[in-house]
């Protein structure tokens, strides 16, 4: 069986101000991992950073990093080279092991031997809903978290200039289609598990649409939302998506992309059959903000 990617490890961005990024990501609930020239963030308990930020004139998605199973990296490199991918030296400003190359939009891609961080085991407050009454002699309010702490990076969605070209390229790395909506949006997964871990939105140029982070339960999601609202980042949600079914709330970052808390995403197996839907759907929730799918990322190239 040919070697394939096993999921998303992290993403990198350039931003105009590391200080502003530091405040934003800390408020969201991620923990800083400081480097010599960069600022990273990770979930509480994660073994490695899951976001890397570099300071530059404009905000831009800089790279995405994927994992490949241990002992398969060299074979993976030969396989994608045979498919026409040109391997390159790593960008000068990024220190990361593994293979480096570029996608059809010129976005840097890194693949290294690792697995996506699964997140730590979290206790949750049981809910007395439907016909079940598991919480007895326990007052839920006494067990509420003080703030949101994302548990794992769930997925990353990119703006791309040519949806079909991006789909072909990343399918060649081993991603598999979950669902799509015509030539507008498509969701992909690498292994059985979450309905999607990666995806694309058709645009005029590349960019980061959003990153999505799982939290323990509805209480933590709403406590996180309240803090983000209080700190000047009013969001979209609460709602439930159609594709993936996850309950969500989004917040605009300071540079024109979005970041999401989610819970309760569909789990799929090897037997999942993708579908093509007429339009993206939300099962319930407030109306989508007008600028939700507007790519405001700079078209100016940033050398890494």
N, C-alpha and C positions, 0 to 999 in steps of 0.2 A: 504494500500500500504506500502510495506516495506521501511524503511528509507534508503537513499543512499547518497553518497557524492554529493556535488553540484559543485565542482571544486577545482582548485589548489590555495592555499593561499600563500605559500612560499616554499622555499627550503633552506637547510642548507649545508654548505661545510666546511671542514677543509682545510686550506691553510698554506704554510710555512711562509708567511709574510703578516700580516695585513696591514703593511705600503704600500706594493706593491698593495694589493687588493684595498686599499683606493684610490690610484691614478687611477687605472684602472677603477673602477666603477664610480668614479666622472667624468672621461673623457667620459665615455659612456653616462653620463647624469643623473645617479641616485643620490639621496641625502642621505647622511649618517645619521644613527640612532645609536649612540654609546651606548653600554652597559658596564657593569662592566668588563666582560671578553670576550666580543664578539664585532663584528662590523657588523652593519646591514645597509641595503640600501633599499630605497623605491622610488616609483615614486613621483613626485611633487604632493602634495595634497592627497596622500594615508594616510589612517588612521593608518596603521601599517606597519612594515617592511615586505618586500617581499623576501629578501635574508638575511640569517644570516651566518656570517663567524666566525670560531673559528681557532685559531692558533695551528698548529700541524706540525709534521715532514713532512708529505706528504699531497698533495692535494687529497681529496676524497669527493664524495657526502656523506653527513652525514645523511640527512633525507629529507623527503618530507612531507608537511602538507596540508591537505584537509579540506574543510568545510562540515558541515552537518547543516541542517536547525534548527533554534531555537526550543528548546524543544524536539528534536529527538535524542540527543546524547546517553542517557541511553538505549533507544530502539535499536539504531544502535549497541551499544556494545553487547547487548544480541543477536542480529541477527548474527553478525560476529562470536561470540563465538560458536553459534550453528553450524556455518559453519567450525569450527575447528581452528579459529584464537585464539592464546593465548595472552591475554592482559598482559602487563608488566608495571613495574614502569618506569617513564620517565628517560632517561639518566641523569646522575649526572650533566653534564655540560650544560644542556639545561633547561631553565625555560620556560615552556609553558603549558597551561591548556589542558584538554581533555584526550583522550585515546592514548596509545602508544602500538605499537606492531611491528613485523618485517615481511618483505616480504620474498619470497623464496630465495632471495640472501642475506638475513640478513640485508637489508637496513631498518633503522628505519622509521616508518610511524606514523604520528600524525594526529588525527582527532579531531576537536573541533567545537563548535557552532559558525559559522561565515559564511559569504559569500565572495567570491572573490571580491576584490575591482574593481568596474566597470570603474574606471578612471573618471577624471573630464571632463566636457563639454568643448570642444576646438573649437575656431573659426578656420576656414580654409580659405585660399585664393581660391576663385572660379577659375575654369579653363575654358578657352574658347576652347573647343575641340568638335570634331564632328560637329553636327549641332547646338549646343547650344553656345550662347554668353552671359553668365550671368554677366561677369565682364566688366563693362562699366565705363569709367572715373576713373578707379582705376589701378594704376601701381603696378603690382605684386611685383616687386623688393623692393618697399618701405615697404612691409609688411613681409619680410623674417625674420624668427627667427634668433637670434644670435648663438644659439646652439641647439642641440637636447635635448628634455626633454621627455623621454618615459612616456606614459600616463597610461599604465597598463601592468601587467605580463600576456602575452597571453598563453604561454604553456611551458612545460618542457618535454624534451625527455631524456630518460635514456638508457644507455647500460645495457643489462641483459644477464645472462649466459644461460637462457632457456626461449625463447620467449613464447612458449606455456604455461609454468608454470606461467610466469608473467601475461599473458593474463587472465588465469583462476582466478588467485588471485585477480587482480584488477577489473575484471568483478564482482567478489563477493562483492566488495565494492560499486558497482553501476556504474562503467564506462561502456560505450557502444562503440562498434566498429564503427569507421567512415569509414576507408579504410585500406587495408594492401597490402603489396607486398610480397606474399609468406611467407616464414619463415625468412624474412630479417628484415622487418620493419612493424610496425602497429601504426595507429593513433586512439585516443580515445577521446570521449567527455562525459561529465556528464549530461548536460542539453542542450536543444535547444540553439543555438547560434553559436559560432565559430566552424568551421569544426573539429578542434581538440584542446584540452587543455592539453593533456597528451599523451605519446607514448613511444615506445620501439624500440631499435635497437639490433639485435642479436649480441652478442660478446662472448668473452671467460670469462668475469668477469664483475661485475657491475661497473657503472661509470656514470658521467654526460656527455651526448653528447652535448646538448645545452639548454639554456633558451632563450625565445623569447619575445620581448617587442614591443608593438604597439606604433607607433608615429602618429602624427596628419595627416601628408600628405607626398607627395613625396619630397617636398622641405625640410622638417625637416629631413627626412631620409637621403637625400644627404648631407645636411649640417653636420649631425652627422657623416656620412661616411668620409667626408673630414677631420674633426677634428681627428677621429680615425687614419686615414692614416698618418696625420701629426705627431701624437704622437707615431708612430712606430707600429701600429696595422693594417697593410694592410689586407683587407678582400676579401671575395668572394661575388660577386654581382656587379651590380644590376641584378636581374633576377626575373622570375615569376615561382613559383612552379606549378606542375601539381596537386598533392593531396593537396587540400586546396586553391589553386590558388593564395596564397598571394604573393605579391611583396616583395622581401627580399634583405637584405645584411647582411652578417655574418662577425664576427671578431674572431680570435683566442684569448683566454684569456692567461695569462702568464703560465698556468699550463696544457694546452693540451685539454681543452674543447672549446666550441664556444658560442658566444652570438649574438643575431640577433635583428635587427630592422625589423619590418614588417608593411605593410598596406594592406588593401583590401583583407581580408581573406573571403572565402566562409562562408555564414551563412546557417545553416541547421535546420530543424524542426524534429518533431517526425516521419515524413514521410520519412526521409532520408533512403536510402537503401545502405549499404556498398558494396564495390566491392573489388575484389582481382586482383591486376594488376601484370604484368610480372616483372616490375622493377620500381624504383622511376623515376619520370619524372620531367624535367624542361622545361617549355614551350619555354622560351628563356633566354639567359644569357650566361656568360662565362662558360667554362668547369669546372666541379667540381674539387676542389683541391685534390691532390693525398691522403693527409692524413685526409680527411674530416670525414671518418668513421673508423679511427684508434683509438682504445681505449688505450690511454697512461696513464690512471689512475693507481695508485699504487694498487697492490693486497694486500699490507700489511694492516692488520686490525688496525683501529684507534678507541680506546675506547673513547666514549663520556662521 
